[in-house]
Amino acid sequence: MLLEILTPEKKVYSGNVYGIQLPGISGLFEILEKHAPLVSALSKGNIKVLVDKQKTEHYTIAGGFAEVLNNKVTVLVEGVH
C-alpha cells in the first residue's frame, strides 16, 4: 500500500509499505494492506512505518489526521521529528 506523510512545508515520506502504526486519540492502531476506508484524528506520539516485514522507520508527531482510501494512507501532521 502507498503511504504519504505530509506537513504544511514538505513531504516527509512517500512510498510503498507493509503497514503503519499510528497514535490515535483513543490509542494506537495499525493499518495493513487493503484496510477499510477510515479517517482518524491523531494525538501526539510516534508513527512506526513498517517498510517491510524486517525494516521499520519511526517518526514523532505532535498530532494530525490520517486518511485511508483505496489502499493509500495519507497522514497530515503539523510537524515531524
N, CA, C and O atoms as a GROMACS GRO file, in nm:
protein
  324
    1MET      N    1   0.084  -0.118   0.000
    1MET     CA    2   0.000   0.000   0.000
    1MET      C    3   0.089   0.124   0.000
    1MET      O    4   0.204   0.119   0.044
    2LEU      N    5   0.035   0.233  -0.049
    2LEU     CA    6   0.110   0.357  -0.059
    2LEU      C    7   0.091   0.440   0.067
    2LEU      O    8  -0.021   0.454   0.116
    3LEU      N    9   0.199   0.495   0.120
    3LEU     CA   10   0.195   0.582   0.237
    3LEU      C   11   0.256   0.716   0.203
    3LEU      O   12   0.362   0.724   0.142
    4GLU      N   13   0.186   0.823   0.243
    4GLU     CA   14   0.241   0.958   0.233
    4GLU      C   15   0.225   1.026   0.368
    4GLU      O   16   0.116   1.028   0.425
    5ILE      N   17   0.336   1.080   0.420
    5ILE     CA   18   0.334   1.160   0.543
    5ILE      C   19   0.368   1.302   0.501
    5ILE      O   20   0.476   1.328   0.448
    6LEU      N   21   0.274   1.394   0.527
    6LEU     CA   22   0.288   1.532   0.479
    6LEU      C   23   0.279   1.632   0.594
    6LEU      O   24   0.199   1.615   0.686
    7THR      N   25   0.361   1.737   0.587
    7THR     CA   26   0.349   1.852   0.675
    7THR      C   27   0.312   1.971   0.585
    7THR      O   28   0.316   1.958   0.463
    8PRO      N   29   0.275   2.085   0.642
    8PRO     CA   30   0.246   2.201   0.557
    8PRO      C   31   0.367   2.244   0.473
    8PRO      O   32   0.351   2.306   0.368
    9GLU      N   33   0.488   2.213   0.520
    9GLU     CA   34   0.609   2.256   0.450
    9GLU      C   35   0.662   2.157   0.348
    9GLU      O   36   0.718   2.197   0.246
   10LYS      N   37   0.646   2.025   0.374
   10LYS     CA   38   0.714   1.928   0.287
   10LYS      C   39   0.650   1.790   0.296
   10LYS      O   40   0.569   1.761   0.383
   11LYS      N   41   0.690   1.705   0.202
   11LYS     CA   42   0.653   1.564   0.203
   11LYS      C   43   0.763   1.491   0.280
   11LYS      O   44   0.879   1.490   0.238
   12VAL      N   45   0.728   1.430   0.393
   12VAL     CA   46   0.825   1.364   0.481
   12VAL      C   47   0.854   1.223   0.433
   12VAL      O   48   0.968   1.178   0.437
   13TYR      N   49   0.750   1.153   0.386
   13TYR     CA   50   0.767   1.014   0.343
   13TYR      C   51   0.668   0.986   0.230
   13TYR      O   52   0.553   1.029   0.236
   14SER      N   53   0.713   0.914   0.130
   14SER     CA   54   0.626   0.868   0.024
   14SER      C   55   0.682   0.738  -0.031
   14SER      O   56   0.795   0.733  -0.078
   15GLY      N   57   0.601   0.632  -0.024
   15GLY     CA   58   0.648   0.504  -0.076
   15GLY      C   59   0.556   0.390  -0.036
   15GLY      O   60   0.463   0.408   0.043
   16ASN      N   61   0.582   0.275  -0.091
   16ASN     CA   62   0.504   0.156  -0.059
   16ASN      C   63   0.552   0.096   0.072
   16ASN      O   64   0.673   0.088   0.097
   17VAL      N   65   0.458   0.055   0.156
   17VAL     CA   66   0.491   0.000   0.288
   17VAL      C   67   0.406  -0.125   0.314
   17VAL      O   68   0.305  -0.148   0.248
   18TYR      N   69   0.451  -0.204   0.410
   18TYR     CA   70   0.378  -0.322   0.454
   18TYR      C   71   0.265  -0.283   0.549
   18TYR      O   72   0.157  -0.343   0.547
   19GLY      N   73   0.290  -0.181   0.634
   19GLY     CA   74   0.190  -0.135   0.731
   19GLY      C   75   0.238  -0.012   0.804
   19GLY      O   76   0.351   0.033   0.786
   20ILE      N   77   0.150   0.044   0.887
   20ILE     CA   78   0.185   0.163   0.965
   20ILE      C   79   0.110   0.160   1.098
   20ILE      O   80  -0.009   0.127   1.103
   21GLN      N   81   0.180   0.196   1.205
   21GLN     CA   82   0.120   0.210   1.338
   21GLN      C   83   0.107   0.359   1.368
   21GLN      O   84   0.203   0.435   1.353
   22LEU      N   85  -0.014   0.399   1.411
   22LEU     CA   86  -0.041   0.541   1.435
   22LEU      C   87  -0.096   0.565   1.574
   22LEU      O   88  -0.166   0.479   1.628
   23PRO      N   89  -0.066   0.682   1.633
   23PRO     CA   90  -0.119   0.716   1.766
   23PRO      C   91  -0.255   0.786   1.755
   23PRO      O   92  -0.261   0.908   1.746
   24GLY      N   93  -0.362   0.709   1.756
   24GLY     CA   94  -0.496   0.767   1.751
   24GLY      C   95  -0.529   0.833   1.883
   24GLY      O   96  -0.461   0.811   1.983
   25ILE      N   97  -0.633   0.914   1.885
   25ILE     CA   98  -0.669   0.984   2.010
   25ILE      C   99  -0.722   0.887   2.116
   25ILE      O  100  -0.725   0.921   2.235
   26SER      N  101  -0.764   0.767   2.074
   26SER     CA  102  -0.810   0.666   2.171
   26SER      C  103  -0.707   0.555   2.192
   26SER      O  104  -0.735   0.457   2.261
   27GLY      N  105  -0.589   0.568   2.132
   27GLY     CA  106  -0.484   0.467   2.146
   27GLY      C  107  -0.422   0.432   2.012
   27GLY      O  108  -0.464   0.482   1.908
   28LEU      N  109  -0.321   0.347   2.018
   28LEU     CA  110  -0.250   0.305   1.897
   28LEU      C  111  -0.340   0.219   1.809
   28LEU      O  112  -0.422   0.142   1.858
   29PHE      N  113  -0.322   0.234   1.676
   29PHE     CA  114  -0.388   0.143   1.583
   29PHE      C  115  -0.296   0.119   1.465
   29PHE      O  116  -0.205   0.197   1.438
   30GLU      N  117  -0.321   0.009   1.394
   30GLU     CA  118  -0.234  -0.032   1.284
   30GLU      C  119  -0.315  -0.047   1.157
   30GLU      O  120  -0.429  -0.094   1.160
   31ILE      N  121  -0.256  -0.008   1.046
   31ILE     CA  122  -0.320  -0.020   0.916
   31ILE      C  123  -0.233  -0.110   0.830
   31ILE      O  124  -0.113  -0.088   0.815
   32LEU      N  125  -0.295  -0.211   0.772
   32LEU     CA  126  -0.227  -0.304   0.682
   32LEU      C  127  -0.292  -0.297   0.545
   32LEU      O  128  -0.391  -0.226   0.525
   33GLU      N  129  -0.237  -0.372   0.450
   33GLU     CA  130  -0.285  -0.379   0.313
   33GLU      C  131  -0.436  -0.398   0.306
   33GLU      O  132  -0.493  -0.477   0.382
   34LYS      N  133  -0.502  -0.327   0.215
   34LYS     CA  134  -0.646  -0.338   0.188
   34LYS      C  135  -0.735  -0.306   0.308
   34LYS      O  136  -0.842  -0.365   0.324
   35HIS      N  137  -0.691  -0.213   0.393
   35HIS     CA  138  -0.771  -0.171   0.508
   35HIS      C  139  -0.897  -0.099   0.460
   35HIS      O  140  -0.896  -0.036   0.354
   36ALA      N  141  -1.004  -0.107   0.536
   36ALA     CA  142  -1.128  -0.036   0.504
   36ALA      C  143  -1.104   0.115   0.508
   36ALA      O  144  -1.015   0.161   0.579
   37PRO      N  145  -1.183   0.191   0.434
   37PRO     CA  146  -1.170   0.338   0.438
   37PRO      C  147  -1.186   0.391   0.581
   37PRO      O  148  -1.268   0.341   0.658
   38LEU      N  149  -1.106   0.493   0.614
   38LEU     CA  150  -1.101   0.542   0.751
   38LEU      C  151  -1.047   0.684   0.752
   38LEU      O  152  -0.960   0.719   0.673
   39VAL      N  153  -1.100   0.766   0.842
   39VAL     CA  154  -1.043   0.897   0.873
   39VAL      C  155  -1.031   0.903   1.024
   39VAL      O  156  -1.127   0.872   1.095
   40SER      N  157  -0.913   0.941   1.075
   40SER     CA  158  -0.891   0.943   1.220
   40SER      C  159  -0.806   1.061   1.260
   40SER      O  160  -0.711   1.098   1.191
   41ALA      N  161  -0.840   1.121   1.375
   41ALA     CA  162  -0.755   1.223   1.435
   41ALA      C  163  -0.639   1.152   1.504
   41ALA      O  164  -0.656   1.042   1.558
   42LEU      N  165  -0.522   1.213   1.501
   42LEU     CA  166  -0.403   1.157   1.565
   42LEU      C  167  -0.361   1.244   1.681
   42LEU      O  168  -0.372   1.366   1.676
   43SER      N  169  -0.311   1.179   1.786
   43SER     CA  170  -0.260   1.253   1.900
   43SER      C  171  -0.108   1.260   1.893
   43SER      O  172  -0.046   1.204   1.803
   44LYS      N  173  -0.050   1.329   1.989
   44LYS     CA  174   0.096   1.337   2.000
   44LYS      C  175   0.148   1.196   2.025
   44LYS      O  176   0.094   1.122   2.106
   45GLY      N  177   0.255   1.159   1.954
   45GLY     CA  178   0.311   1.026   1.972
   45GLY      C  179   0.402   0.986   1.860
   45GLY      O  180   0.454   1.070   1.787
   46ASN      N  181   0.421   0.855   1.845
   46ASN     CA  182   0.514   0.801   1.746
   46ASN      C  183   0.442   0.728   1.635
   46ASN      O  184   0.346   0.654   1.658
   47ILE      N  185   0.491   0.749   1.513
   47ILE     CA  186   0.446   0.674   1.397
   47ILE      C  187   0.552   0.568   1.370
   47ILE      O  188   0.671   0.598   1.364
   48LYS      N  189   0.509   0.445   1.354
   48LYS     CA  190   0.600   0.336   1.318
   48LYS      C  191   0.564   0.289   1.178
   48LYS      O  192   0.456   0.234   1.156
   49VAL      N  193   0.654   0.310   1.083
   49VAL     CA  194   0.633   0.270   0.945
   49VAL      C  195   0.697   0.133   0.925
   49VAL      O  196   0.818   0.117   0.943
   50LEU      N  197   0.616   0.035   0.888
   50LEU     CA  198   0.666  -0.100   0.860
   50LEU      C  199   0.695  -0.106   0.711
   50LEU      O  200   0.608  -0.142   0.631
   51VAL      N  201   0.818  -0.072   0.674
   51VAL     CA  202   0.856  -0.066   0.534
   51VAL      C  203   0.841  -0.204   0.471
   51VAL      O  204   0.786  -0.217   0.361
   52ASP      N  205   0.889  -0.305   0.539
   52ASP     CA  206   0.863  -0.445   0.503
   52ASP      C  207   0.860  -0.524   0.634
   52ASP      O  208   0.857  -0.464   0.741
   53LYS      N  209   0.862  -0.654   0.626
   53LYS     CA  210   0.847  -0.734   0.749
   53LYS      C  211   0.970  -0.727   0.840
   53LYS      O  212   0.965  -0.776   0.953
   54GLN      N  213   1.081  -0.666   0.794
   54GLN     CA  214   1.202  -0.660   0.875
   54GLN      C  215   1.253  -0.518   0.899
   54GLN      O  216   1.328  -0.495   0.994
   55LYS      N  217   1.215  -0.421   0.816
   55LYS     CA  218   1.267  -0.285   0.827
   55LYS      C  219   1.156  -0.190   0.873
   55LYS      O  220   1.045  -0.192   0.820
   56THR      N  221   1.189  -0.106   0.974
   56THR     CA  222   1.093  -0.006   1.022
   56THR      C  223   1.158   0.132   1.026
   56THR      O  224   1.280   0.144   1.035
   57GLU      N  225   1.074   0.235   1.019
   57GLU     CA  226   1.117   0.373   1.037
   57GLU      C  227   1.025   0.436   1.140
   57GLU      O  228   0.908   0.399   1.149
   58HIS      N  229   1.076   0.532   1.218
   58HIS     CA  230   0.999   0.594   1.325
   58HIS      C  231   0.998   0.746   1.310
   58HIS      O  232   1.099   0.807   1.275
   59TYR      N  233   0.882   0.804   1.336
   59TYR     CA  234   0.866   0.949   1.334
   59TYR      C  235   0.787   0.991   1.458
   59TYR      O  236   0.696   0.919   1.500
   60THR      N  237   0.819   1.105   1.515
   60THR     CA  238   0.746   1.159   1.629
   60THR      C  239   0.663   1.278   1.579
   60THR      O  240   0.715   1.367   1.513
   61ILE      N  241   0.533   1.276   1.612
   61ILE     CA  242   0.445   1.381   1.564
   61ILE      C  243   0.378   1.453   1.683
   61ILE      O  244   0.372   1.400   1.794
   62ALA      N  245   0.327   1.572   1.657
   62ALA     CA  246   0.257   1.648   1.759
   62ALA      C  247   0.106   1.636   1.744
   62ALA      O  248   0.031   1.697   1.820
   63GLY      N  249   0.060   1.558   1.648
   63GLY     CA  250  -0.083   1.541   1.622
   63GLY      C  251  -0.112   1.562   1.475
   63GLY      O  252  -0.027   1.609   1.400
   64GLY      N  253  -0.234   1.527   1.435
   64GLY     CA  254  -0.272   1.545   1.295
   64GLY      C  255  -0.390   1.457   1.260
   64GLY      O  256  -0.475   1.426   1.344
   65PHE      N  257  -0.396   1.417   1.132
   65PHE     CA  258  -0.505   1.335   1.082
   65PHE      C  259  -0.451   1.229   0.986
   65PHE      O  260  -0.349   1.249   0.922
   66ALA      N  261  -0.523   1.117   0.978
   66ALA     CA  262  -0.488   1.010   0.884
   66ALA      C  263  -0.611   0.973   0.804
   66ALA      O  264  -0.722   0.967   0.858
   67GLU      N  265  -0.591   0.948   0.675
   67GLU     CA  266  -0.699   0.903   0.588
   67GLU      C  267  -0.654   0.776   0.517
   67GLU      O  268  -0.543   0.771   0.464
   68VAL      N  269  -0.740   0.675   0.515
   68VAL     CA  270  -0.714   0.552   0.441
   68VAL      C  271  -0.821   0.541   0.334
   68VAL      O  272  -0.940   0.544   0.364
   69LEU      N  273  -0.779   0.529   0.208
   69LEU     CA  274  -0.873   0.519   0.098
   69LEU      C  275  -0.804   0.451  -0.021
   69LEU      O  276  -0.696   0.493  -0.062
   70ASN      N  277  -0.867   0.348  -0.074
   70ASN     CA  278  -0.816   0.278  -0.193
   70ASN      C  279  -0.671   0.233  -0.178
   70ASN      O  280  -0.589   0.254  -0.267
   71ASN      N  281  -0.641   0.170  -0.065
   71ASN     CA  282  -0.508   0.116  -0.037
   71ASN      C  283  -0.399   0.223  -0.034
   71ASN      O  284  -0.283   0.196  -0.064
   72LYS      N  285  -0.437   0.346   0.003
   72LYS     CA  286  -0.342   0.456   0.020
   72LYS      C  287  -0.369   0.519   0.157
   72LYS      O  288  -0.483   0.545   0.193
   73VAL      N  289  -0.261   0.544   0.232
   73VAL     CA  290  -0.270   0.609   0.363
   73VAL      C  291  -0.205   0.746   0.350
   73VAL      O  292  -0.089   0.758   0.310
   74THR      N  293  -0.281   0.851   0.383
   74THR     CA  294  -0.228   0.987   0.384
   74THR      C  295  -0.231   1.036   0.528
   74THR      O  296  -0.336   1.037   0.592
   75VAL      N  297  -0.114   1.076   0.578
   75VAL     CA  298  -0.102   1.126   0.716
   75VAL      C  299  -0.064   1.273   0.708
   75VAL      O  300   0.040   1.308   0.654
   76LEU      N  301  -0.151   1.359   0.762
   76LEU     CA  302  -0.128   1.503   0.763
   76LEU      C  303  -0.092   1.544   0.904
   76LEU      O  304  -0.172   1.524   0.996
   77VAL      N  305   0.026   1.602   0.924
   77VAL     CA  306   0.072   1.640   1.057
   77VAL      C  307   0.129   1.781   1.058
   77VAL      O  308   0.174   1.831   0.955
   78GLU      N  309   0.127   1.844   1.175
   78GLU     CA  310   0.182   1.978   1.191
   78GLU      C  311   0.335   1.978   1.181
   78GLU      O  312   0.394   2.064   1.116
   79GLY      N  313   0.397   1.881   1.246
   79GLY     CA  314   0.543   1.873   1.244
   79GLY      C  315   0.589   1.731   1.274
   79GLY      O  316   0.518   1.654   1.338
   80VAL      N  317   0.706   1.699   1.227
   80VAL     CA  318   0.763   1.565   1.243
   80VAL      C  319   0.906   1.579   1.292
   80VAL      O  320   0.981   1.665   1.246
   81HIS      N  321   0.943   1.492   1.388
   81HIS     CA  322   1.082   1.488   1.436
   81HIS      C  323   1.139   1.350   1.414
   81HIS      O  324   1.254   1.325   1.448
   0.00000   0.00000   0.00000
